[in-house]
Amino acid sequence: MPYSPAARDRISPKTARRIALAAQGFAERRPAARVASNHLAKAIDRIGLIQIDSVNVLVRSHYLPPFSRLGAYDRDLLDRHAYRRRRLFEYWGHEASLLPVALHPLMRWRMARARAGEGIYKGLARFAAERRDFIDAVLAEIGERGPLGAGEISIAGRSSGGWWGWSDGKLALEWLFWAGLVTTARRRNFERLYDLPERVLPGDILAAPTPDEADARRELIRIAARSLGIATERDLRDYFRLPVDGTAERIGELVEAGALVPVTVAGWKQSAFLDPTARFPRKVEARALLSPFDSLVWERDRAERLFGFRYRIEIYTPAEKRVHGYYVLPFLLGETLVARVCLKADRATGVLRVNAAHCEAHAVPEVVAGPLADELRGMAAWLGLADVAAETTGDLAPALRSALR
């Protein structure tokens, strides 16, 4: 159902939730047969980017969003998409991210700012200002020998003990990456191997004109709006981590052009903007385990507004102070987030371990347990694990253990 100005200027919370789910790809059925390259490309294009995270207690986070939307797929398909077919590239989108290569020109303003010491970590900017000759030497070595990992730089230098213990060579590479002067050629056991963009990225992408910063940021906001469906200014800004300055002006320009529609969502304190191409499904029947870094929930205030779901990652919380567990995935059932499960892939024993399972206050454990058990079995099979085992922690655990039996 398309947008109708007369009928849609005031949006109910339920409708806003359905719009958001549809925009993120949860209103469509998963492929009935094998997930193919075109399925993956469509899913990534819909959400605009995939955040990368190093935690591997379950599976690397960037593999999870396609699984949540498409079901079991060959993870090598994503690697081929990114590092062989070069349809994706790594850069700072929403944190470290995989982005469609077509977005490379839209990120060049960020690269230019980084080269000027703006929009990056202060320590990294200071290092670049003080050690530019060293950085140039690292870049020259990449040009001569790349692709290389940080540990393969011959002039890497010693770690200073700060900045996560990074060596001078690693600091140089991180600045060069921010500046767009090197990019990721591939990953080796998750280690980034750096090379020159002209040896990695498609020539037509590198030859594409560079838009000015205002045009690029306006287009990124438009893409964010399409991927979110309905959003506040902060939601739109956060999607690609855009600066506060200038965002309101770019949104105003999109409104004037008809590319964003101001609407009111009942119960939202902030003004909202609707993508005029957004779908208005009458019902969403989704079922998905979500990465903590999934674009549906990565903006925590938005997750609370849409789903009444207060979500905090507890990885860096001392174990005795954790409420829900170390690596916790929300469970989407229908149109709501109904549970959260702390998961671990025990690869040595071939078991997907549910270390804790908690039900949301509005959900019924006996209703949630069956669909969750099915989704956990599907995830275990996708990860090559033979079994699912649930511990006793959490109010959902008894019903889940029963459903798994």
N, C-alpha and C positions, 0 to 999 in steps of 0.2 A: 504494500500500500504506500503510495507516494505522499510527500508532504503537501498539506492543504493549508494555506495561510489562514483561512477563515476558521478552520476547525482545530488548528494545532498551535495557536499562540500561547495556550496554557497547557502544560504537559503534566500528567499525573506521575507520581513516583514509579508506579508499575509500568507505565508506558516508557518512561525514561530508561528503566532497567532493560526492557525488551529492545529498545533502540540500541542501547550500548552492547548488549549481547549479540544482536544481529550484526552490528558494525565490526565486532571482533571475530565473527565467523562461527558463532555458536547456535545460529538459527537454522543451519543446514545439516542434513544428514551426512554422516561420514561416508566415504567411498565404499561401495558394496564389495568391490574387488580390490586388487592390489593397489596401494597408493603409488601413483605415478608422478613423474617430474612435474607435469602440469598442475596436479593437485597441490603439490608443495609450493610451486611458484605462485599460484592463486592465493594460498593461505598467507604467504609472506607479503605479497603485495597488499593484501587486505589490512594487515596489522602494521605495515610500514617498516618495521625493524624488529630484531630479536636481541634482547640483552644477553650478554655473555657473562658468566660467573664461573669462578674456578672451583667452587665446592663440588666434590664428586662423591659424596656419601651415598647418593642414589644414582644419578647420571648427570653429566654436565648439563647445566640449566638450559642452554640454547637448544638442546634436543627436545625439550619437553613441550614448548608451545605447539609445534606441529603434531605431536602425539595427542595433545589435549583436544585438538580440533579435527584431526584426520584419523586417529586411531593408530594401530601398529603400522610402522613404516620402516624401511631400511634406513638406519641412521647414516649410512654411507651416502645416501641420496642427498642429504643436506651438505655433507662434506664435498661431494662432487659439485653441487650447486655453487658452493662458495669458492673452492680452491682449485677446481679443474675447469669448470665451465665459465667461471668468473662472472656469474650473475649477481654475486654479492661481494661486498668488500667490508673489511673491518675498519671501524673508526668510532669516535666518541659521538654517539647519537643520544640514546638514553643510557648514560654510562657507556662502558665498552659494549659495542653492538655489532651485529651483522646487518648491513643495509643493502638494499638493491643498488647496483652500480649506477643506475640512472640518477641517484641522489648525490653522487659525488660532486657535481658542480654546485649543488646547493649547500655543501659543507665547506666550500673553499673560503668563505668569509671567516669561518671558525679557524681554519688553518692559517689564514693571514693574521688573525688576531693572536694566535699562538706564537707565530714568528715575531710578533711585536711584544711578546711577553704578557699578553692580555688573555683573560679567560682560562688560565691554567693555574696549577698549583704554584704558590709564591716561591716555594723552594726550587721548583723546576725552572721558573722564570729567572730566578737569581743565578742558578747554575749556568743557564744558557748565556746570560749576560757576562758572566765571569770567565766562562770556559769555551767561548765560541771557536777558537782555533782547534781545540780538542774535538768538539762536535764535528767540525768540518773534516777532520782527519778520520773520524768514525764513518762519516758519510762516504768519504773517498774509499775506505776499505770495503764498505758494502757494495759500492760501485764496481770494485775490482773483483771481489770474492763472493758476493751474495748469491743466494739467500743464506743468511747467517742467524744463529741464535745469539743471545746476549753473551753467553759464555764462550763463544767462538771469536769474539772480537780480540785481536792480538794486543790492542792497547787498552784493554778494559780497565786496568787500574784496580786499586784495592777498594773494598767497601769502607765507607766512613762510619758505619754503624747506624746511621740514621736512614730515613726514607726506606723503611722495610729492609735495611741491609743491602740496598742496591749498590753495585759498583758504579764507578764513573761512566763506564761503557754503557751500562743499562740506563743510567740517567740520560746519557746522550741519545740513546735510541728512543727513549720515551719522548724526549723533546722533539726529535725528528719525526716521530709518528704523529704527535699532536700537530706539528707544522705541515704535515702532508708531504714531507720530503722522502719518507720511506713508508712502506705499507706492509701488510702481512702477505707473504707469499704462500705460506701454508702453516699448519700446526704439526709439531712433532711431539707426541705424548703431551699435548696441550701447550707445549712451549711455542711461543710465537717465533717464526723465522722471518726476518726482515729482508726486504729487497726494494729496489727502486720502483716507483709506480709505473714507469714506462716499460718495465719488464714484466709487470704483473697485470695491470688493468687494461681493458680493451682500448685500442687506439682511438676509436670514435668517441669514447667517453672522455678521454683526456683532451681530445680536440674540441669538445663541446664548449661553447662560449661560457664564460664565468659571469653569472648575473651579479648585479650589485647586491650589497648586503640586505637592503630593504626588500628587494624582490625575492631573494632567496628565503629570507625569514618569513615573508608572507606565504610563499609556497609551502614551506614546512608547516606552518599553522594550518593551511588548507588540508594538507595530508593528514595532520593530526586530527583535524575535525572529521575527516572521512573515516579514520580508523576508530575514533571514539563515538561517533554518531551524534552525541549530545554532550556538551562539556562546558565548564566554567573557563574563565580566562586562565586561571592557574592550571587547570587540566591541560589546556591547549599549549601553554608555555612549557609545562613539565615534560610533555611527550618527547620532545627533542632537546630538553634542557636549555631552552632559550633564555637569554637575559631578560630581566624585567623591563629594562629601558627599551622603548620602542614597540613592545608587544601590543599594548592597548591601541596604538596608532595603526599597526598592521591589521589588527582585528577590525577596527573601524573601517579600514579600506576594503576589507573583504565583505563586511556588511553592506557597504555602499554599492559594491559590485554584485551583490546578490549571492555571493559564495558562502555566506554565513547568515543565518536567520536568528535574530534575538528572540528568545522565548523565556517563559517563566516556568520553572518546575516547582510544583507545590512542595513546600517543606525545605527547599534549598534557600539558604541565606544569600547566596551569590547569584548574580545574573547568569544566564545560560545562553549558549549558542548552539544552533542545530545545523547539521550538514543538510542542505536542501535535497540531497540525493539519498538521505537515510531511509532505511526500511522501517516500517511500523508493523512488525508481526503481531498477530492477535495472540499468539502463544509461542513459547520457546520450550522445547523439550530436550534440553542438553544434559549431558552426563560427562563430567570431565574432572580429573585431578589436575590441579594447576601448579606450575612452578611458583615459588615465592617471588620470582622475578617476571612473571607473566604480565603482559601489558594490560590485562583486564584488572589486575589488582595492585600493580606496582605503585600507584599513587594512593597512599593509604587513606587520605581524607576522602578521596573519590569512592573507594571501596566501602567506606562507612556510609557515605551519602546514598550510594546505589543499593547496597545490600544490608545495611545495618551491621556490617561486619568489621569489627575492630581488629586489625591485623598488625602484628609486630614481629619481625624476625628475631629469634632468640639465639642465633648462632653465637653471638659474642656475649650473651648473658651467662653468668656463672651457672653451672648445672643445677645447683640447689635453688636458684631463683627462677628457673624456667617454669612457665605455666603449661605450655602445650608440647614442648620438646625442642630438639636441636634443629632438625630440618623438616619443617611442617608445611604440608601442601593443603590448601583449601580444596574442598570437594563441592563442585557445582552439580546440583541435581534440579532439573527443570529450569526454573528461572531464579533460583536462590542458592546462596552458599549455605550448605546445611551442616558441614562438618569440617574438621581439620585433623589430619593424620600425620604423625611423625614417622617417616619412612627411612629405611636403610637397606641398601642392596648388599646382602651378605654373600659375596661372590664365592667365598671359600666353600660354603655349604650349599650354594644354589638356592637360597631362600630370600624372598622379599619380606623383611621384618617390619611389622607395624608396632613400633615401640610405644605408641600411645594413640588413642583414638577418642576424640571429643566431639560431642554433638552440640550444635547451636541451640540456644534456648527455645527457639520457635519450632525446632524440628523434633521428630519422634524417632528415637534410636531404632525401633523395630521396622520403621518405614525406610530409613536410610541404609540400614545394614546390608540388605540384599543387593541393591544397586552398587553400593560401595565395594562389596566383596567381588562382584563381577568385574568392576573396573580394576581392582587390585590384581585379580587373576590375569586380566588382559595386559596390565603393565608388567607383571612378572614374566609372562611369556615373551613380551616384546624385549625385555632385558635379558632373555635367555636364562631365567631363573625357574626352577622346577616347582616351587611351592611358595605359599604365602603363610606366614605365621604371625598371629596377633598376640601381643602381651596383654596384661590385665589392666594397664593404666588407662584411665579415662572412662567417662560415663557411657561412651559408645562401645567400649571394648567387649562387654558380655554379649551384646547382640551381634557384634561383628564376628566374634569367635564362633558363635553358634551358626551364623550364616556361612562362614568359611568351612565349617564341618559338613 
